């Protein structure tokens, strides 16, 4: 949650990432095995035949995850700046004073904030739009820095890729919000606020459950069948957070 009185709060993000999922889909389609993503079989070897290697794929996936994480972190910071300006504007009008121990925002103030952000202008809103444009202009193939023949194939595959998991991850996110998993996870992660700058969890689809850590703050968390109960999710997140905080991620 953002609190303009105390600065941008520690940020936990978990959602389905089509950019990251595309990297894994490409791996499965080609058949190249890169530990720990080495439980799939078959594949057309098209990318391997034009020069794709395990090291190249791994470097590319790291670049994709890091690029997306940095963009989302910047958007979070800019959102805080916009909220801070909104708070200052209200206080100058004498209509609102925020205290550190205040109750959650009443609905009329929440609506005011939403309207303010929709109609706002200024550096941070402009920067947010630039960031979103940058994201859309840099799909995964644009972040490939290796063999040009592989790059051409990746662009072709991107045209045929369809997001494979957003529907069932949206269902899970709603379920965790209703059953208390989200609230409990936020409490569980309080000790990590001083140890990690944020925590970025990228859901993706794969034939086996994998938690692949990309320091300093990211985790690729795969779901094999679209099912993940809240308790198991929390355990996987806490284990990943501890490994990232300890610097033991491979």
Secondary structure, 3 states (H helix, E strand, C coil): CCECCCECCCEEEEEECHHHHHHHHHHHHHCCCECCECCCCCCCCHHHHCCCCHHHHHHHHHHHHHHHHHHHHHHHHHHHHHHHHHHHHHHHCCCCCCCCCCCCCCHHHHHHHHHHHHHCCCHHHHHHHHHHHHHHHCCHHHHCCCCHHHHHHHHHHHHHCCCCCHHHHHHHHHHHHHHCHHHHHHHHHHHHCCCCCEEEEEEEECCCCCEEEECCCEEEEEECCCCCCHHHHHHHHHHHHHHHHHCCCC
